[in-house]
Amino acid sequence: MFQAQEMEKVCYSVDEACRVLSIGRSQLYKEVRAGRLKARQSGRRKVFTRVELERWANNLPHSVSQEETSHGS
């Protein structure tokens, strides 16, 4: 039998996904509406798979540091 600590979480609620991604609910729903983040339905609740949250985060653009932008001028 699996113990709770041994099982890796597979799906996240809206609030959990917001915490994991460090974004607010409005931004989360905006990403879903834009098709950039895929939600699944579990009864009446939206859930997000761990794989989908990782995919979304890995597809974010890289930020450009202040140092890199000042060297371009």
TAHU-V558776 format. One line per field, one symbol per residue. psi: psi as a letter, one per 20 degrees, with the letter a starting at -180 (. if undefined). burial: 1 if it has 9 or more other ideal C-beta (glycine too) atoms within 8 Angstrom, else 0. A space follows every 50 residues. Layout:
BEGIN
psi = ???
burial = ???
END
This chain:
BEGIN
psi = qqqghhppphqqrgggggggilrrgghghghghijippqqpnciqpqpqg gggggghijqqqqpqhghhhii.
burial = 00000000001111001100100000010011000010010000011111 01100100000000000010000
END
